[in-house]
Structures are given as C-alpha cells and as structure tokens.
Amino acid sequence: MKKDAFLWLTIGLGIGMLTSAVITYKFYMDEQTRKQDPRLGRVERLLDEAEQLLDVGKKAAH
C-alpha cells in the first residue's frame, strides 16, 4: 500500500471514530438530561396514583 493511501485511510478511520464518539456522548448526555426532567417525576407520581385508584376501584367492584 502506498504511503498516501495509508495516510488517507488512517485519517478517515480517525475521523469516523471521533464522529462515533461524539454522537455516542451526545446521545448519553441527552438521556441524562431527559432523566433529570422535573416533569418526569410528576408524571410518574400521577401514574402511580392512577394505578392505585384503579386497584381500589377493582377491589370495590368485587
């Protein structure tokens, strides 16, 4: 293989690896931000309350 071809192959692989690392990091940070959203906690509490009310309703129906 010529030196020029090896150089461009190495540069291409390096750019590909860096791009992949940046995209993975961005996805990870977006996931962490989504988990820290205060609305998410409120929605989870409302869903838990709804499930409890449904359980109470099912028990009362029997």
N, CA, C and O atoms as a GROMACS GRO file, in nm:
protein
  248
    1MET      N    1   0.084  -0.117   0.000
    1MET     CA    2   0.000   0.000   0.000
    1MET      C    3   0.089   0.124   0.000
    1MET      O    4   0.191   0.129   0.069
    2LYS      N    5   0.050   0.222  -0.077
    2LYS     CA    6   0.127   0.345  -0.083
    2LYS      C    7   0.113   0.423   0.048
    2LYS      O    8   0.014   0.408   0.119
    3LYS      N    9   0.211   0.505   0.076
    3LYS     CA   10   0.207   0.586   0.198
    3LYS      C   11   0.088   0.682   0.196
    3LYS      O   12   0.025   0.704   0.299
    4ASP      N   13   0.058   0.740   0.080
    4ASP     CA   14  -0.055   0.834   0.070
    4ASP      C   15  -0.187   0.764   0.100
    4ASP      O   16  -0.271   0.818   0.171
    5ALA      N   17  -0.206   0.645   0.046
    5ALA     CA   18  -0.330   0.572   0.069
    5ALA      C   19  -0.343   0.537   0.218
    5ALA      O   20  -0.451   0.549   0.275
    6PHE      N   21  -0.234   0.494   0.279
    6PHE     CA   22  -0.236   0.459   0.421
    6PHE      C   23  -0.267   0.583   0.506
    6PHE      O   24  -0.342   0.575   0.604
    7LEU      N   25  -0.210   0.696   0.467
    7LEU     CA   26  -0.236   0.821   0.539
    7LEU      C   27  -0.384   0.857   0.533
    7LEU      O   28  -0.443   0.888   0.636
    8TRP      N   29  -0.444   0.852   0.414
    8TRP     CA   30  -0.584   0.888   0.400
    8TRP      C   31  -0.675   0.786   0.469
    8TRP      O   32  -0.779   0.822   0.524
    9LEU      N   33  -0.636   0.661   0.465
    9LEU     CA   34  -0.712   0.557   0.535
    9LEU      C   35  -0.711   0.585   0.685
    9LEU      O   36  -0.814   0.576   0.752
   10THR      N   37  -0.595   0.617   0.738
   10THR     CA   38  -0.582   0.647   0.880
   10THR      C   39  -0.661   0.771   0.918
   10THR      O   40  -0.729   0.773   1.022
   11ILE      N   41  -0.654   0.875   0.836
   11ILE     CA   42  -0.730   0.997   0.862
   11ILE      C   43  -0.880   0.967   0.859
   11ILE      O   44  -0.954   1.014   0.946
   12GLY      N   45  -0.924   0.891   0.762
   12GLY     CA   46  -1.067   0.856   0.751
   12GLY      C   47  -1.115   0.775   0.870
   12GLY      O   48  -1.222   0.802   0.925
   13LEU      N   49  -1.037   0.677   0.910
   13LEU     CA   50  -1.075   0.597   1.026
   13LEU      C   51  -1.076   0.681   1.154
   13LEU      O   52  -1.164   0.664   1.239
   14GLY      N   53  -0.980   0.770   1.167
   14GLY     CA   54  -0.976   0.857   1.284
   14GLY      C   55  -1.097   0.949   1.291
   14GLY      O   56  -1.157   0.966   1.398
   15ILE      N   57  -1.132   1.008   1.178
   15ILE     CA   58  -1.250   1.096   1.174
   15ILE      C   59  -1.376   1.015   1.205
   15ILE      O   60  -1.464   1.062   1.278
   16GLY      N   61  -1.385   0.895   1.151
   16GLY     CA   62  -1.501   0.810   1.178
   16GLY      C   63  -1.512   0.774   1.326
   16GLY      O   64  -1.622   0.774   1.382
   17MET      N   65  -1.400   0.743   1.388
   17MET     CA   66  -1.401   0.708   1.531
   17MET      C   67  -1.438   0.829   1.616
   17MET      O   68  -1.516   0.816   1.711
   18LEU      N   69  -1.384   0.945   1.583
   18LEU     CA   70  -1.418   1.066   1.659
   18LEU      C   71  -1.565   1.103   1.642
   18LEU      O   72  -1.631   1.141   1.739
   19THR      N   73  -1.617   1.091   1.522
   19THR     CA   74  -1.758   1.120   1.497
   19THR      C   75  -1.846   1.025   1.577
   19THR      O   76  -1.944   1.067   1.638
   20SER      N   77  -1.811   0.898   1.576
   20SER     CA   78  -1.888   0.800   1.651
   20SER      C   79  -1.884   0.830   1.800
   20SER      O   80  -1.986   0.818   1.868
   21ALA      N   81  -1.769   0.869   1.852
   21ALA     CA   82  -1.756   0.901   1.994
   21ALA      C   83  -1.840   1.023   2.030
   21ALA      O   84  -1.906   1.025   2.135
   22VAL      N   85  -1.840   1.125   1.945
   22VAL     CA   86  -1.917   1.247   1.971
   22VAL      C   87  -2.067   1.216   1.969
   22VAL      O   88  -2.141   1.263   2.056
   23ILE      N   89  -2.112   1.139   1.873
   23ILE     CA   90  -2.254   1.104   1.864
   23ILE      C   91  -2.296   1.022   1.986
   23ILE      O   92  -2.403   1.046   2.042
   24THR      N   93  -2.214   0.926   2.026
   24THR     CA   94  -2.245   0.845   2.144
   24THR      C   95  -2.251   0.932   2.269
   24THR      O   96  -2.342   0.915   2.350
   25TYR      N   97  -2.157   1.024   2.285
   25TYR     CA   98  -2.157   1.113   2.401
   25TYR      C   99  -2.281   1.202   2.402
   25TYR      O  100  -2.344   1.221   2.506
   26LYS      N  101  -2.317   1.256   2.285
   26LYS     CA  102  -2.435   1.341   2.275
   26LYS      C  103  -2.560   1.263   2.312
   26LYS      O  104  -2.645   1.314   2.386
   27PHE      N  105  -2.574   1.141   2.263
   27PHE     CA  106  -2.689   1.058   2.296
   27PHE      C  107  -2.694   1.031   2.446
   27PHE      O  108  -2.801   1.037   2.507
   28TYR      N  109  -2.579   1.003   2.506
   28TYR     CA  110  -2.572   0.976   2.650
   28TYR      C  111  -2.613   1.100   2.730
   28TYR      O  112  -2.687   1.088   2.827
   29MET      N  113  -2.566   1.216   2.690
   29MET     CA  114  -2.600   1.339   2.763
   29MET      C  115  -2.748   1.373   2.747
   29MET      O  116  -2.810   1.420   2.842
   30ASP      N  117  -2.804   1.349   2.630
   30ASP     CA  118  -2.947   1.373   2.610
   30ASP      C  119  -3.028   1.281   2.701
   30ASP      O  120  -3.129   1.324   2.758
   31GLU      N  121  -2.985   1.158   2.715
   31GLU     CA  122  -3.053   1.061   2.801
   31GLU      C  123  -3.048   1.106   2.947
   31GLU      O  124  -3.147   1.095   3.019
   32GLN      N  125  -2.932   1.157   2.991
   32GLN     CA  126  -2.918   1.205   3.128
   32GLN      C  127  -3.006   1.327   3.152
   32GLN      O  128  -3.067   1.340   3.258
   33THR      N  129  -3.014   1.416   3.055
   33THR     CA  130  -3.097   1.536   3.067
   33THR      C  131  -3.244   1.497   3.076
   33THR      O  132  -3.320   1.555   3.154
   34ARG      N  133  -3.283   1.400   2.996
   34ARG     CA  134  -3.421   1.354   2.996
   34ARG      C  135  -3.458   1.293   3.132
   34ARG      O  136  -3.569   1.311   3.180
   35LYS      N  137  -3.364   1.221   3.193
   35LYS     CA  138  -3.390   1.159   3.322
   35LYS      C  139  -3.404   1.264   3.432
   35LYS      O  140  -3.472   1.238   3.532
   36GLN      N  141  -3.342   1.379   3.418
   36GLN     CA  142  -3.344   1.482   3.521
   36GLN      C  143  -3.459   1.582   3.502
   36GLN      O  144  -3.469   1.678   3.577
   37ASP      N  145  -3.542   1.560   3.404
   37ASP     CA  146  -3.653   1.650   3.376
   37ASP      C  147  -3.751   1.645   3.494
   37ASP      O  148  -3.802   1.538   3.525
   38PRO      N  149  -3.779   1.758   3.558
   38PRO     CA  150  -3.868   1.756   3.675
   38PRO      C  151  -4.011   1.713   3.642
   38PRO      O  152  -4.082   1.661   3.728
   39ARG      N  153  -4.052   1.734   3.519
   39ARG     CA  154  -4.187   1.692   3.479
   39ARG      C  155  -4.201   1.542   3.480
   39ARG      O  156  -4.310   1.488   3.504
   40LEU      N  157  -4.091   1.472   3.455
   40LEU     CA  158  -4.094   1.328   3.452
   40LEU      C  159  -4.133   1.272   3.588
   40LEU      O  160  -4.213   1.179   3.596
   41GLY      N  161  -4.079   1.327   3.696
   41GLY     CA  162  -4.115   1.283   3.830
   41GLY      C  163  -4.262   1.303   3.860
   41GLY      O  164  -4.327   1.217   3.920
   42ARG      N  165  -4.315   1.416   3.817
   42ARG     CA  166  -4.458   1.445   3.840
   42ARG      C  167  -4.546   1.348   3.762
   42ARG      O  168  -4.646   1.300   3.814
   43VAL      N  169  -4.509   1.320   3.640
   43VAL     CA  170  -4.586   1.226   3.558
   43VAL      C  171  -4.583   1.087   3.621
   43VAL      O  172  -4.685   1.018   3.625
   44GLU      N  173  -4.466   1.045   3.669
   44GLU     CA  174  -4.457   0.913   3.733
   44GLU      C  175  -4.545   0.907   3.858
   44GLU      O  176  -4.610   0.805   3.882
   45ARG      N  177  -4.547   1.014   3.938
   45ARG     CA  178  -4.632   1.016   4.058
   45ARG      C  179  -4.780   1.009   4.019
   45ARG      O  180  -4.858   0.939   4.084
   46LEU      N  181  -4.819   1.081   3.914
   46LEU     CA  182  -4.958   1.078   3.869
   46LEU      C  183  -4.997   0.939   3.818
   46LEU      O  184  -5.108   0.893   3.844
   47LEU      N  185  -4.906   0.874   3.747
   47LEU     CA  186  -4.934   0.739   3.700
   47LEU      C  187  -4.947   0.641   3.817
   47LEU      O  188  -5.035   0.555   3.816
   48ASP      N  189  -4.861   0.654   3.916
   48ASP     CA  190  -4.871   0.569   4.035
   48ASP      C  191  -5.004   0.590   4.106
   48ASP      O  192  -5.069   0.495   4.149
   49GLU      N  193  -5.044   0.716   4.119
   49GLU     CA  194  -5.171   0.746   4.184
   49GLU      C  195  -5.288   0.688   4.104
   49GLU      O  196  -5.382   0.635   4.162
   50ALA      N  197  -5.281   0.698   3.972
   50ALA     CA  198  -5.387   0.642   3.888
   50ALA      C  199  -5.395   0.491   3.903
   50ALA      O  200  -5.504   0.434   3.909
   51GLU      N  201  -5.280   0.425   3.910
   51GLU     CA  202  -5.279   0.279   3.929
   51GLU      C  203  -5.340   0.242   4.063
   51GLU      O  204  -5.414   0.145   4.073
   52GLN      N  205  -5.308   0.319   4.167
   52GLN     CA  206  -5.365   0.291   4.299
   52GLN      C  207  -5.516   0.309   4.298
   52GLN      O  208  -5.589   0.229   4.356
   53LEU      N  209  -5.564   0.413   4.233
   53LEU     CA  210  -5.708   0.436   4.225
   53LEU      C  211  -5.778   0.325   4.147
   53LEU      O  212  -5.888   0.283   4.182
   54LEU      N  213  -5.714   0.277   4.041
   54LEU     CA  214  -5.772   0.166   3.965
   54LEU      C  215  -5.777   0.039   4.050
   54LEU      O  216  -5.875  -0.035   4.042
   55ASP      N  217  -5.674   0.014   4.129
   55ASP     CA  218  -5.673  -0.103   4.216
   55ASP      C  219  -5.785  -0.094   4.320
   55ASP      O  220  -5.853  -0.193   4.348
   56VAL      N  221  -5.804   0.026   4.376
   56VAL     CA  222  -5.911   0.046   4.474
   56VAL      C  223  -6.046   0.022   4.408
   56VAL      O  224  -6.134  -0.041   4.466
   57GLY      N  225  -6.061   0.073   4.287
   57GLY     CA  226  -6.188   0.055   4.214
   57GLY      C  227  -6.215  -0.091   4.182
   57GLY      O  228  -6.329  -0.136   4.190
   58LYS      N  229  -6.112  -0.167   4.147
   58LYS     CA  230  -6.130  -0.309   4.117
   58LYS      C  231  -6.169  -0.387   4.242
   58LYS      O  232  -6.254  -0.475   4.237
   59LYS      N  233  -6.107  -0.352   4.355
   59LYS     CA  234  -6.137  -0.422   4.480
   59LYS      C  235  -6.280  -0.390   4.526
   59LYS      O  236  -6.347  -0.476   4.581
   60ALA      N  237  -6.326  -0.266   4.504
   60ALA     CA  238  -6.461  -0.227   4.543
   60ALA      C  239  -6.566  -0.294   4.456
   60ALA      O  240  -6.677  -0.321   4.501
   61ALA      N  241  -6.531  -0.322   4.331
   61ALA     CA  242  -6.625  -0.384   4.238
   61ALA      C  243  -6.649  -0.531   4.272
   61ALA      O  244  -6.754  -0.586   4.237
   62HIS      N  245  -6.554  -0.594   4.339
   62HIS     CA  246  -6.570  -0.738   4.370
   62HIS      C  247  -6.646  -0.757   4.492
   62HIS      O  248  -6.668  -0.870   4.534
   0.00000   0.00000   0.00000
